[in-house]
């Protein structure tokens, strides 16, 4: 397939930023799809879609805030139809492990009429340092509505490496890569690991879901984000994902990064203060 312009939707986010960096490092021409880019892209405004698709041959699709939110499947269907009509030949979808709504979006991408790859990821390690858990870690108390459920945290660097390979190399079309880390961690164990690496006392506390949602509302998080977090902690983190998968190994020929390695590198960077 002719190698042309790559479009990275969510190109300023945790995974998209790394995908963009990986493409640049390989010398590929790319376009960032975000509201602040030129041309701008907004999932909620289909009028912004044609300009970012112009001249593009492959797209990394990261939907904000998550494929589980209402309206995501309709947007994915409309966008992929437009992309394929415009000549895009390769679609790489970032999906969420254990999310029924995300599975529906995967089916839409499979049926879109282009070469496709699904990158189905577990909980990002970087949620502890580049998302809503950063400030609680810095404050020394991480309170979450989750118990002793094992989660195989995946490194966003691994997600990006798989996505870049799928966007630029042969052999990944028609593949579902389920991406996880190499072992399970409870959130309490993960927080304790961060504490050891930083040399700080960081406590983990399990709290009721309703109390957690009320706290998020007091912090003035948008209602749709509160609903999404409630869904993720109530359903996705119910134990259904307490297993590892071999997607990183199959896609890249190497094992996935361990959560401990992520923690040590992040602690050394000073991100947690």
C-alpha positions as CSV (number, residue, x, y, z in Angstrom):
1,X,0.0,0.0,0.0
2,X,1.2,3.5,-0.8
3,X,2.6,5.2,2.2
4,X,1.1,8.6,2.5
5,X,-0.2,11.0,5.1
6,X,-1.2,9.5,8.5
7,X,-4.0,11.1,10.6
8,X,-3.7,10.7,14.4
9,X,-7.0,11.5,16.1
10,X,-6.5,12.4,19.7
11,X,-3.0,13.3,18.7
12,X,-2.4,15.3,21.9
13,X,-3.7,12.6,24.3
14,X,-1.9,9.8,26.2
15,X,-1.8,7.3,23.3
16,X,-2.1,9.7,20.3
17,X,0.8,11.8,21.4
18,X,3.0,8.8,21.5
19,X,1.7,7.5,18.2
20,X,2.5,10.8,16.6
21,X,6.0,10.7,18.1
22,X,6.5,7.2,16.7
23,X,5.4,8.2,13.2
24,X,7.7,11.2,13.2
25,X,10.6,9.1,14.4
26,X,10.1,6.8,11.4
27,X,9.9,9.7,9.0
28,X,6.2,9.6,8.2
29,X,4.2,12.6,7.3
30,X,1.3,13.0,9.7
31,X,-1.6,15.2,10.7
32,X,-2.8,15.7,14.2
33,X,-6.6,15.5,14.7
34,X,-7.6,17.7,17.6
35,X,-9.6,20.9,18.3
36,X,-6.4,22.9,18.7
37,X,-4.8,21.7,15.5
38,X,-5.0,23.3,12.0
39,X,-7.2,22.2,10.5
40,X,-9.2,21.5,13.7
41,X,-11.0,18.3,14.4
42,X,-14.0,17.8,16.7
43,X,-15.8,14.5,17.2
44,X,-19.0,16.5,17.9
45,X,-18.8,18.5,14.7
46,X,-18.8,16.5,11.5
47,X,-18.2,19.6,9.5
48,X,-14.6,19.5,10.7
49,X,-14.0,15.9,9.4
50,X,-13.5,16.3,5.6
51,X,-10.5,18.8,6.0
52,X,-8.5,16.5,8.3
53,X,-9.2,13.5,6.0
54,X,-8.0,15.2,2.9
55,X,-5.0,13.3,1.4
56,X,-4.9,10.8,4.2
57,X,-4.2,7.1,3.6
58,X,-4.3,5.7,7.2
59,X,-6.0,6.8,10.4
60,X,-5.4,6.1,14.1
61,X,-8.8,6.4,15.7
62,X,-8.8,7.4,19.4
63,X,-12.3,8.5,20.5
64,X,-12.7,11.1,23.2
65,X,-13.5,10.6,26.0
66,X,-14.2,6.9,25.5
67,X,-16.0,4.5,23.2
68,X,-18.4,3.7,26.0
69,X,-20.1,7.1,26.0
70,X,-23.5,7.6,24.3
71,X,-23.2,8.6,20.7
72,X,-19.7,7.1,20.2
73,X,-20.8,4.3,17.9
74,X,-22.8,6.7,15.7
75,X,-19.8,9.0,15.4
76,X,-17.4,6.1,14.6
77,X,-19.8,4.8,11.9
78,X,-20.2,8.2,10.3
79,X,-16.5,9.0,10.4
80,X,-15.2,5.7,9.1
81,X,-17.8,5.8,6.2
82,X,-16.5,9.3,5.3
83,X,-12.9,8.2,5.6
84,X,-13.3,5.2,3.3
85,X,-15.3,7.2,0.8
86,X,-12.4,9.6,0.7
87,X,-9.8,7.0,0.0
88,X,-8.4,6.0,3.4
89,X,-7.2,2.4,3.1
90,X,-6.2,1.6,6.7
91,X,-8.0,2.1,10.0
92,X,-6.5,1.4,13.4
93,X,-8.9,1.7,16.3
94,X,-8.0,2.1,19.9
95,X,-10.6,0.1,21.9
96,X,-11.2,-0.6,25.5
97,X,-10.9,-4.0,27.1
98,X,-14.1,-5.4,28.6
99,X,-16.4,-2.6,27.2
100,X,-19.5,-3.9,25.3
101,X,-19.9,-0.5,23.6
102,X,-16.3,-0.6,22.4
103,X,-16.9,-4.1,20.9
104,X,-19.8,-2.6,18.9
105,X,-17.4,0.1,17.6
106,X,-14.9,-2.6,16.7
107,X,-17.5,-4.3,14.5
108,X,-18.2,-1.0,12.8
109,X,-14.6,-0.5,11.9
110,X,-14.3,-4.1,10.7
111,X,-17.2,-3.5,8.3
112,X,-16.1,-0.1,7.0
113,X,-14.4,-1.4,3.9
114,X,-10.7,-0.7,4.6
115,X,-7.9,-2.7,6.1
116,X,-8.4,-2.6,9.8
117,X,-6.6,-3.3,13.0
118,X,-8.1,-3.2,16.5
119,X,-5.9,-2.3,19.4
120,X,-7.9,-3.3,22.5
121,X,-6.1,-2.0,25.6
122,X,-6.4,-2.6,29.3
123,X,-6.2,0.2,31.9
124,X,-3.3,2.6,31.0
125,X,-0.4,2.7,33.5
126,X,-0.1,6.4,32.6
127,X,-3.5,7.1,34.2
128,X,-1.5,7.3,37.4
129,X,0.7,10.1,36.1
130,X,-1.1,11.8,33.1
131,X,-4.7,11.7,34.1
132,X,-7.1,12.2,37.0
133,X,-5.0,10.0,39.4
134,X,-2.0,12.3,39.2
135,X,-3.1,14.7,41.9
136,X,-4.2,12.1,44.4
137,X,-0.8,10.4,44.1
138,X,0.9,13.7,44.6
139,X,-1.3,14.4,47.6
140,X,-0.5,11.0,49.2
141,X,-4.0,9.5,49.2
142,X,-5.6,7.6,46.3
143,X,-9.2,6.9,47.1
144,X,-11.1,4.8,44.5
145,X,-14.3,2.7,44.3
146,X,-12.5,-0.6,43.6
147,X,-11.4,-3.5,45.7
148,X,-8.9,-6.3,45.3
149,X,-9.5,-6.7,41.6
150,X,-6.4,-7.6,39.5
151,X,-5.8,-5.4,36.4
152,X,-2.9,-6.0,33.9
153,X,-2.0,-2.3,33.5
154,X,-0.6,-1.6,30.0
155,X,2.0,0.9,29.2
156,X,0.9,3.6,26.7
157,X,4.3,3.3,25.0
158,X,3.4,-0.3,24.1
159,X,0.0,0.8,22.8
160,X,1.7,3.4,20.6
161,X,4.3,1.0,19.3
162,X,1.6,-1.4,18.2
163,X,-0.5,1.3,16.6
164,X,2.5,2.7,14.7
165,X,3.3,-0.8,13.4
166,X,-0.3,-1.3,12.3
167,X,-0.4,2.1,10.6
168,X,2.9,1.6,8.6
169,X,3.8,-2.1,8.3
170,X,2.3,-5.1,6.4
171,X,1.0,-8.0,8.3
172,X,-1.3,-6.3,10.8
173,X,-4.5,-6.0,8.7
174,X,-7.4,-7.9,10.1
175,X,-5.7,-8.4,13.5
176,X,-7.2,-7.8,16.9
177,X,-4.4,-7.1,19.4
178,X,-5.5,-7.3,23.0
179,X,-2.9,-5.4,24.9
180,X,-2.1,-5.9,28.6
181,X,0.9,-5.8,30.8
182,X,2.6,-9.0,31.8
183,X,1.0,-9.5,35.2
184,X,-2.0,-8.5,37.4
185,X,-1.9,-5.7,40.0
186,X,-4.6,-4.5,42.3
187,X,-4.9,-0.8,42.6
188,X,-3.7,-1.0,46.2
189,X,-0.6,-2.9,45.0
190,X,0.0,-0.3,42.2
191,X,-0.2,2.6,44.7
192,X,2.2,0.8,47.1
193,X,4.6,0.3,44.2
194,X,4.5,4.0,43.4
195,X,5.2,4.8,47.1
196,X,8.2,2.5,47.2
197,X,9.6,4.1,44.0
198,X,9.1,7.6,45.2
199,X,10.1,7.0,48.8
200,X,6.9,8.6,50.0
201,X,3.9,7.3,52.0
202,X,1.0,7.0,49.6
203,X,-2.2,5.5,51.0
204,X,-4.9,3.6,49.1
205,X,-8.5,3.7,50.3
206,X,-11.5,1.9,48.9
207,X,-14.5,4.2,48.9
208,X,-18.2,3.6,47.9
209,X,-19.0,4.4,44.3
210,X,-21.7,7.0,45.1
211,X,-19.3,8.9,47.4
212,X,-16.6,8.9,44.8
213,X,-19.0,10.2,42.1
214,X,-20.2,13.0,44.5
215,X,-16.6,14.0,45.0
216,X,-16.0,14.2,41.3
217,X,-19.1,16.3,40.9
218,X,-17.8,18.7,43.6
219,X,-14.6,19.0,41.6
220,X,-16.9,20.2,38.7
221,X,-16.1,17.3,36.4
222,X,-18.5,17.3,33.4
223,X,-21.5,15.0,34.0
224,X,-20.6,12.8,31.1
225,X,-17.1,12.2,32.5
226,X,-18.6,11.3,35.9
227,X,-20.9,8.9,34.3
228,X,-18.0,7.3,32.3
229,X,-15.9,6.9,35.5
230,X,-18.9,5.4,37.3
231,X,-19.3,2.9,34.4
232,X,-15.6,2.0,34.3
233,X,-15.3,1.3,38.0
234,X,-18.7,-0.3,38.4
235,X,-18.6,-2.7,35.4
236,X,-15.3,-2.8,33.6
237,X,-13.3,-3.2,36.8
238,X,-15.5,-6.0,38.1
239,X,-12.9,-8.7,37.5
240,X,-13.7,-9.4,33.9
241,X,-10.3,-8.2,32.8
242,X,-8.3,-10.0,35.5
243,X,-6.2,-11.9,32.9
244,X,-3.2,-11.1,30.7
245,X,-3.2,-11.2,26.9
246,X,-0.5,-11.7,24.3
247,X,-1.2,-8.8,21.9
248,X,2.0,-6.9,22.4
249,X,4.1,-10.1,21.8
250,X,2.1,-11.0,18.7
251,X,2.3,-7.5,17.2
252,X,5.9,-6.5,18.1
253,X,7.7,-9.8,18.8
254,X,8.6,-8.7,22.3
255,X,7.0,-8.9,25.8
256,X,5.0,-5.9,27.1
257,X,6.6,-3.4,29.6
258,X,6.1,-4.2,33.2
259,X,4.2,-1.8,35.5
260,X,7.3,-1.7,37.8
261,X,9.4,-0.3,34.9
262,X,6.8,2.4,34.2
263,X,6.8,3.3,37.9
264,X,10.5,3.6,38.3
265,X,10.9,5.7,35.1
266,X,8.0,8.0,36.1
267,X,9.4,8.4,39.6
268,X,12.8,9.3,38.2
269,X,11.2,11.9,36.0
270,X,9.8,13.8,39.0
271,X,6.2,13.7,37.7
272,X,4.9,12.6,41.1
273,X,6.8,15.4,43.0
